[in-house]
């Protein structure tokens, strides 16, 4: 409980970041709702309604993943230091972090999902609450995956590569761009096991299984007047939204949580091995750590003039690298940047 309260207080202090993210989600919700305005009311815009669902899945997953990776990177040094001091276990840290950040993911995903859902003209009945639940599950998956890519490596390049490959593969086999029924057998099985495919299937089946016949122009050209025709287009004919859909999504979410916890615990144990090497002092009866020799310390940098300091500040603005004051052991003279 104390760990959860601690991270809740830390999140509460980041009011600007949370408020900016909420405004960002609301703005994109209004923008997406304006683009897909009332596409769910007619049959000839059924494809655009499926595109709205596709964009919602990608946006909610990516938004939560990036925010989670940045927050976890900020707390990782503290976690490794306190884990090394045996203040708490890795499980306590992970559980407190997830419980403290769960309300944030719900608060962020509900406004975006509600705005886009009603502006796109989808039915205002119990289907809406199932839609919101699916959006929250999508955001939670992205949140956990952000922890996974951060635990793999704290380098932004490696995080970007892992996330890019995972999202690109799941986007291709989701079923919106390429229909699963025409894929090879091996790829079809990978698509069936993909959480993105199950999310897209659950969203589409949840909305279009409860609709009455839609309006179409005369003559009805490229118009899905009857909702089952759109389900047939994506290979979901005869499908119904069942509890097993949520069961599969929660099972995959539990798998992601298990993988994230294992990687976080492994990173904490790896830090335990990074201890100073000890040697035996013949003149003493205990093992001590050898201090660094004075000759091995780097020479302090020369003091900068006012002109050089101003040039360094201007250079940091041009190269988008933050400026920091001179310290011992920094980069070569003239390159005092992070």
Secondary structure, DSSP 8 states (H G I E B T S, - for coil): -HHHHHHHHHHHH-HHHHHHHHHHHHHHHHHHHHHTTTTTSBSTTHHHHHHHHHHHHHHHHHHHHHHHHHHHHHHHHHHHHHHHTTSS-HHHHHHHHHHHHHHHHHHHHHHHHHHHHHHTT---STHHHHHHHHHHHHHHHHHHHHHHHHHH-S-HHHHHHHHHHHHHHHHHTSSSSS-GGGS-HHHHHHHHH-HHHHHHHHHHHHHHTS----B--SS--S---SHHHHHHHTT-TT----HHHHHHHHHHHHHHHHHHHHHHHHHHHHHHH-----EE-TTSSSEE-----GGGS--------HHHHHHHHHHHHHHT--B----TT-SSTT--B-
